[in-house]
Amino acid sequence: MSNRKVKTYTIEFKQSSAKLAVTTDQSLSQTAREIGVSSSTLHTWVKKYYPKELTPQRPENSLEDEIRRLKKENSKLKQEREILKKAAAYFANELS
């Protein structure tokens, strides 16, 4: 048997977490990781407290959506580039 403890959260925490998830530009999964809950738990809270936020307000191909997607991609690429720079510098020092 598992001795796993079930975490309980206050309503205020659930509501503020759900609000953060719907107001931020980052993914729901990323927000869940940052606050320390599973993405399915956060998704459930968003469905409960902000059900209208899960339905798209604009057409999928709108310019705002494209800009948001490109900004996320740009951020990810910048992070990957920084990791590669650090790795290259590390291996260059090892070879010297």
Backbone as numpy.savetxt, mean C-alpha at the origin, in Angstrom:
# Nx Ny Nz CAx CAy CAz Cx Cy Cz
-2.14 -28.04 18.34 -2.97 -26.85 18.34 -2.10 -25.61 18.34
-2.64 -24.59 17.76 -1.91 -23.34 17.66 -2.24 -22.44 18.84
-1.22 -21.78 19.36 -1.41 -20.83 20.44 -1.43 -19.41 19.89
-2.04 -19.25 18.75 -2.07 -17.96 18.06 -3.08 -17.04 18.72
-2.66 -15.82 19.04 -3.54 -14.85 19.66 -4.26 -14.06 18.57
-5.52 -13.81 18.79 -6.31 -13.02 17.86 -6.23 -11.56 18.31
-5.84 -10.70 17.39 -5.75 -9.28 17.72 -7.11 -8.64 17.58
-7.43 -7.78 18.52 -8.66 -7.01 18.41 -8.29 -5.54 18.29
-9.03 -4.84 17.48 -8.75 -3.43 17.22 -9.96 -2.60 17.60
-9.71 -1.38 18.03 -10.80 -0.48 18.39 -11.50 0.00 17.12
-12.73 0.42 17.29 -13.49 0.95 16.16 -12.80 2.18 15.58
-12.23 3.01 16.45 -11.53 4.20 15.98 -10.35 3.84 15.10
-9.61 2.80 15.51 -8.46 2.35 14.72 -8.92 1.82 13.37
-9.99 1.04 13.37 -10.51 0.49 12.12 -10.96 1.60 11.18
-11.69 2.57 11.72 -12.19 3.66 10.89 -11.06 4.53 10.35
-10.10 4.84 11.20 -9.00 5.69 10.74 -8.12 4.95 9.73
-7.96 3.66 9.92 -7.19 2.86 8.97 -7.90 2.79 7.62
-9.21 2.59 7.65 -9.98 2.55 6.41 -9.94 3.90 5.71
-10.02 4.96 6.47 -9.96 6.31 5.88 -8.60 6.54 5.24
-7.55 6.13 5.91 -6.21 6.27 5.36 -6.09 5.49 4.04
-6.66 4.30 4.01 -6.58 3.46 2.82 -7.28 4.10 1.62
-8.39 4.77 1.86 -9.13 5.36 0.74 -8.63 6.74 0.35
-7.91 7.41 1.24 -7.46 8.77 0.92 -6.03 8.82 0.40
-5.25 7.80 0.62 -3.86 7.81 0.19 -3.74 7.34 -1.26
-2.66 7.68 -1.91 -2.43 7.28 -3.29 -1.77 5.90 -3.39
-1.32 5.37 -2.29 -0.66 4.07 -2.34 -1.68 2.94 -2.32
-1.23 1.76 -2.63 -2.14 0.61 -2.71 -2.65 0.23 -1.32
-3.77 -0.46 -1.32 -4.36 -0.92 -0.07 -3.40 -1.88 0.64
-2.73 -2.72 -0.13 -1.77 -3.68 0.47 -0.62 -2.96 1.15
-0.10 -1.92 0.52 1.01 -1.16 1.10 0.55 -0.47 2.39
-0.64 0.11 2.36 -1.17 0.76 3.55 -1.34 -0.25 4.68
-1.84 -1.44 4.34 -2.03 -2.49 5.35 -0.70 -2.87 5.98
0.35 -3.03 5.16 1.68 -3.38 5.69 2.17 -2.30 6.64
1.96 -1.04 6.27 2.46 0.06 7.10 1.77 0.15 8.45
0.48 -0.20 8.50 -0.22 -0.12 9.79 -0.20 -1.44 10.55
0.32 -2.49 9.91 0.51 -3.76 10.60 -0.69 -4.68 10.64
-1.53 -4.63 9.61 -2.65 -5.55 9.50 -2.60 -6.25 8.15
-3.36 -7.31 8.01 -3.38 -7.99 6.72 -4.21 -7.17 5.73
-3.91 -7.34 4.45 -4.63 -6.58 3.44 -6.10 -6.98 3.39
-6.40 -8.26 3.67 -7.81 -8.67 3.66 -8.57 -8.02 4.82
-7.92 -7.87 5.95 -8.55 -7.20 7.08 -8.85 -5.75 6.75
-7.86 -5.07 6.18 -8.06 -3.67 5.82 -9.14 -3.54 4.75
-9.15 -4.44 3.80 -10.17 -4.41 2.76 -11.57 -4.55 3.37
-11.70 -5.42 4.35 -12.98 -5.61 5.04 -13.41 -4.33 5.74
-12.46 -3.65 6.39 -12.78 -2.40 7.07 -13.20 -1.33 6.07
-12.52 -1.26 4.95 -12.88 -0.27 3.93 -14.28 -0.55 3.40
-14.58 -1.84 3.16 -15.92 -2.20 2.68 -16.99 -1.81 3.70
-16.66 -1.93 4.96 -17.63 -1.63 6.01 -17.82 -0.13 6.21
-16.74 0.63 6.27 -16.83 2.04 6.62 -16.87 2.98 5.41
-16.34 2.56 4.27 -16.30 3.40 3.08 -16.69 2.59 1.84
-17.90 2.04 1.81 -18.27 1.17 0.69 -18.30 1.88 -0.66
-18.63 3.15 -0.68 -18.70 3.89 -1.95 -17.33 4.17 -2.52
-16.31 4.14 -1.69 -14.94 4.43 -2.15 -14.36 3.27 -2.95
-14.93 2.08 -2.81 -14.40 0.94 -3.55 -14.88 0.91 -4.99
-15.98 1.60 -5.26 -16.46 1.65 -6.64 -15.79 2.80 -7.35
-15.40 2.61 -8.60 -14.71 3.68 -9.31 -15.61 4.90 -9.50
-15.07 6.06 -9.23 -15.80 7.31 -9.39 -15.66 7.87 -10.80
-14.58 7.51 -11.48 -14.29 8.02 -12.82 -14.08 6.85 -13.76
-14.15 7.10 -15.04 -13.83 6.02 -15.98 -12.40 5.53 -15.78
-12.16 4.26 -16.03 -10.84 3.68 -15.77 -9.75 4.31 -16.61
-10.07 4.78 -17.77 -9.05 5.32 -18.67 -8.87 6.82 -18.55
-9.31 7.40 -17.44 -9.19 8.84 -17.29 -7.72 9.25 -17.13
-7.47 10.49 -17.40 -6.10 11.02 -17.29 -5.58 10.97 -15.86
-6.45 11.23 -14.89 -6.02 11.19 -13.50 -5.56 9.79 -13.10
-6.28 8.78 -13.56 -5.89 7.40 -13.25 -4.54 7.07 -13.90
-4.36 7.51 -15.12 -3.11 7.26 -15.82 -1.95 7.96 -15.12
-2.17 9.19 -14.69 -1.13 9.93 -13.97 -0.79 9.23 -12.66
-1.81 8.81 -11.93 -1.59 8.10 -10.66 -0.80 6.81 -10.88
-1.17 6.06 -11.92 -0.48 4.81 -12.22 0.98 5.08 -12.59
1.20 6.11 -13.41 2.57 6.42 -13.82 3.42 6.93 -12.65
2.82 7.67 -11.73 3.56 8.13 -10.55 3.98 6.95 -9.68
3.08 5.98 -9.50 3.43 4.79 -8.73 4.56 4.03 -9.40
4.45 3.87 -10.72 5.48 3.15 -11.46 6.81 3.88 -11.38
6.77 5.21 -11.49 7.99 6.02 -11.41 8.65 5.86 -10.04
7.84 5.88 -9.00 8.37 5.71 -7.64 9.03 4.35 -7.48
8.37 3.31 -7.98 8.92 1.96 -7.88 10.24 1.86 -8.65
10.29 2.44 -9.83 11.51 2.39 -10.63 12.65 3.14 -9.96
12.34 4.26 -9.32 13.37 5.00 -8.59 13.94 4.16 -7.45
13.06 3.46 -6.72 13.52 2.61 -5.63 14.40 1.48 -6.16
13.98 0.87 -7.26 14.78 -0.21 -7.85 16.14 0.30 -8.31
16.16 1.49 -8.90 17.42 2.08 -9.34 18.37 2.31 -8.16
17.84 2.80 -7.06 18.66 3.04 -5.88 19.23 1.73 -5.33
18.42 0.69 -5.33 18.90 -0.61 -4.87 20.02 -1.10 -5.78
19.84 -0.96 -7.07 20.88 -1.40 -8.01 22.16 -0.58 -7.85
22.04 0.71 -7.61 23.23 1.55 -7.38 24.00 1.05 -6.16
23.27 0.77 -5.09 23.92 0.31 -3.86 24.58 -1.05 -4.08
23.89 -1.93 -4.80 24.46 -3.25 -5.08 25.72 -3.13 -5.94
25.68 -2.26 -6.93 26.84 -2.07 -7.80 28.02 -1.53 -7.00
27.75 -0.57 -6.12 28.83 -0.01 -5.29 29.38 -1.07 -4.34
28.52 -1.89 -3.79 28.95 -2.96 -2.88 29.86 -3.94 -3.60
29.44 -4.39 -4.76 30.25 -5.37 -5.49 31.53 -4.76 -6.06
31.50 -3.47 -6.38 32.70 -2.81 -6.84 33.73 -2.75 -5.72
33.28 -2.53 -4.51 34.18 -2.50 -3.35 34.72 -3.88 -3.03
33.91 -4.91 -3.24 34.37 -6.27 -2.98 35.48 -6.69 -3.95
35.36 -6.26 -5.19 36.33 -6.62 -6.21 37.64 -5.86 -6.06
37.60 -4.73 -5.40 38.81 -3.91 -5.25 39.76 -4.45 -4.22
